[in-house]
Amino acid sequence: MFFYQPIQLKNGQKCILRNAEASDAVRHHAYFVQTHKETDFLLTYPDECTLDIISLERQLKETKCSGTDVEICAFVDGKLVGSAGNSLIRNCDKMRHRVEFGISILKGYWGLGIGDALTKSCIECAKNAGFLQLELEVVSENENAIRLYKKHGFVEYGRNPRGFLSRDGHWQELVLMRLELDVSAK
Ligand SMILES: CC(C)(COP(=O)(O)OP(=O)(O)OC[C@H]1O[C@@H](n2cnc3c(N)ncnc32)[C@H](O)[C@@H]1OP(=O)(O)O)[C@@H](O)C(=O)NCCC(=O)NCCS
């Protein structure tokens, strides 16, 4: 699904939102490692990016051509600073209306409006793809993310107290959130 949008950040800088491309694979990998080092709120650890560059190139290319999934990157001065995406949860008749959302921004670029813009863009893409429900799971201590999601209309529908088990042995509770795209999306 094609996406391109220039935006202005809260600090006045220009930012380009566009699809991740195969040619972004090397910097996307570096970005993945950095974002996953900077927070303990994401699903995986930095060393769990199992895709090599060739496979990542293929995946980004396939996603760009997909009618369901999307990966939108944010670039400031040509640097990849954020990424968000939607992926179909399961391709069967009873679940083809549900899509999962994920997002991360480099720490140095938090608070500038990139999360807002990427979330809005992914909601738009999910609607355009015909989905009826956008879903996500977020660590319950991740207050900034929860505030972002609520701002865009997501509502909590449950909690999983044993959602993540971190390497140091502690549980991370997950909040399950959803957004009905045919009625409530902004
Ligand atoms: C959560 C995250 C995506 C927010 O991105 P961001 O670019 O910093 O967010 P924005 O500047 O666009 O802010 C958008 C909204 O998010 C919420 N928010 C973000 N940072 C906040 C903060 N420090 N305090 C309070 N609310 C905050 C607010 O609702 C804000 O809207 P407002 O400015 O009108 O109050 C970013 O902090 C991040 O990547 N964190 C690490 C990865 C992660 O946790 N991903 C989500 C996993 S489920």
The ligand as an SDF file (V2000), in Angstrom:
LIG
                    3D

 48 50  0  0  0  0  0  0  0  0999 V2000
    5.2070    5.6170   22.5240 C   0  0  0  0  0  0  0  0  0  0  0  0
    5.9040    6.3690   21.4020 C   0  0  0  0  0  0  0  0  0  0  0  0
    5.6190    5.6520   20.0780 C   0  0  0  0  0  0  0  0  0  0  0  0
    5.3400    7.7930   21.3220 C   0  0  0  0  0  0  0  0  0  0  0  0
    5.9010    8.4380   20.2010 O   0  0  0  0  0  0  0  0  0  0  0  0
    6.2470   10.0100   20.1900 P   0  0  0  0  0  0  0  0  0  0  0  0
    6.7000   10.3730   18.8440 O   0  0  0  0  0  0  0  0  0  0  0  0
    7.1380   10.3140   21.3310 O   0  0  0  0  0  0  0  0  0  0  0  0
    4.7880   10.6200   20.4800 O   0  0  0  0  0  0  0  0  0  0  0  0
    4.2500   12.0730   20.0720 P   0  0  0  0  0  0  0  0  0  0  0  0
    5.2820   13.1030   20.3240 O   0  0  0  0  0  0  0  0  0  0  0  0
    3.6850   12.0140   18.7060 O   0  0  0  0  0  0  0  0  0  0  0  0
    3.0620   12.2510   21.1260 O   0  0  0  0  0  0  0  0  0  0  0  0
    1.7830   11.7300   20.7960 C   0  0  0  0  0  0  0  0  0  0  0  0
    0.9820   11.4650   22.0320 C   0  0  0  0  0  0  0  0  0  0  0  0
    1.5600   10.3880   22.7730 O   0  0  0  0  0  0  0  0  0  0  0  0
    1.4190   10.6340   24.1710 C   0  0  0  0  0  0  0  0  0  0  0  0
    2.7630   10.8980   24.7330 N   0  0  0  0  0  0  0  0  0  0  0  0
    3.9330   10.7200   24.0820 C   0  0  0  0  0  0  0  0  0  0  0  0
    4.9650   11.0350   24.8950 N   0  0  0  0  0  0  0  0  0  0  0  0
    4.4200   11.4050   26.0820 C   0  0  0  0  0  0  0  0  0  0  0  0
    4.9600   11.8140   27.3330 C   0  0  0  0  0  0  0  0  0  0  0  0
    6.2890   11.9250   27.5170 N   0  0  0  0  0  0  0  0  0  0  0  0
    4.1210   12.0980   28.3300 N   0  0  0  0  0  0  0  0  0  0  0  0
    2.8040   11.9940   28.1620 C   0  0  0  0  0  0  0  0  0  0  0  0
    2.2110   11.6150   27.0000 N   0  0  0  0  0  0  0  0  0  0  0  0
    3.0170   11.3170   25.9750 C   0  0  0  0  0  0  0  0  0  0  0  0
    0.5390   11.8610   24.2810 C   0  0  0  0  0  0  0  0  0  0  0  0
   -0.8020   11.4560   24.1920 O   0  0  0  0  0  0  0  0  0  0  0  0
    0.9110   12.5990   23.0090 C   0  0  0  0  0  0  0  0  0  0  0  0
   -0.0710   13.5020   22.5760 O   0  0  0  0  0  0  0  0  0  0  0  0
   -0.0520   15.0410   23.1110 P   0  0  0  0  0  0  0  0  0  0  0  0
    1.2780   15.5880   22.7110 O   0  0  0  0  0  0  0  0  0  0  0  0
   -1.2000   15.6770   22.4090 O   0  0  0  0  0  0  0  0  0  0  0  0
   -0.1990   14.9660   24.5920 O   0  0  0  0  0  0  0  0  0  0  0  0
    7.4300    6.4750   21.6570 C   0  0  0  0  0  0  0  0  0  0  0  0
    7.6260    6.9630   22.9650 O   0  0  0  0  0  0  0  0  0  0  0  0
    8.1980    5.1670   21.5090 C   0  0  0  0  0  0  0  0  0  0  0  0
    8.6150    4.8000   20.4160 O   0  0  0  0  0  0  0  0  0  0  0  0
    8.4340    4.4640   22.6330 N   0  0  0  0  0  0  0  0  0  0  0  0
    9.2410    3.2380   22.6140 C   0  0  0  0  0  0  0  0  0  0  0  0
    8.6380    2.1240   21.8040 C   0  0  0  0  0  0  0  0  0  0  0  0
    7.2520    1.8070   22.2830 C   0  0  0  0  0  0  0  0  0  0  0  0
    6.9670    1.8650   23.4750 O   0  0  0  0  0  0  0  0  0  0  0  0
    6.3900    1.4650   21.3260 N   0  0  0  0  0  0  0  0  0  0  0  0
    5.0340    1.0610   21.6370 C   0  0  0  0  0  0  0  0  0  0  0  0
    4.9940   -0.3810   21.9590 C   0  0  0  0  0  0  0  0  0  0  0  0
    3.3260   -0.9190   22.2560 S   0  0  0  0  0  0  0  0  0  0  0  0
  1  2  1  0
  2  3  1  0
  2  4  1  0
  2 36  1  0
  4  5  1  0
  5  6  1  0
  6  7  2  0
  6  8  1  0
  6  9  1  0
  9 10  1  0
 10 11  2  0
 10 12  1  0
 10 13  1  0
 13 14  1  0
 14 15  1  0
 15 16  1  0
 15 30  1  0
 16 17  1  0
 17 18  1  0
 17 28  1  0
 18 19  1  0
 18 27  1  0
 19 20  2  0
 20 21  1  0
 21 22  1  0
 21 27  2  0
 22 23  1  0
 22 24  2  0
 24 25  1  0
 25 26  2  0
 26 27  1  0
 28 29  1  0
 28 30  1  0
 30 31  1  0
 31 32  1  0
 32 33  2  0
 32 34  1  0
 32 35  1  0
 36 37  1  0
 36 38  1  0
 38 39  2  0
 38 40  1  0
 40 41  1  0
 41 42  1  0
 42 43  1  0
 43 44  2  0
 43 45  1  0
 45 46  1  0
 46 47  1  0
 47 48  1  0
M  END
$$$$
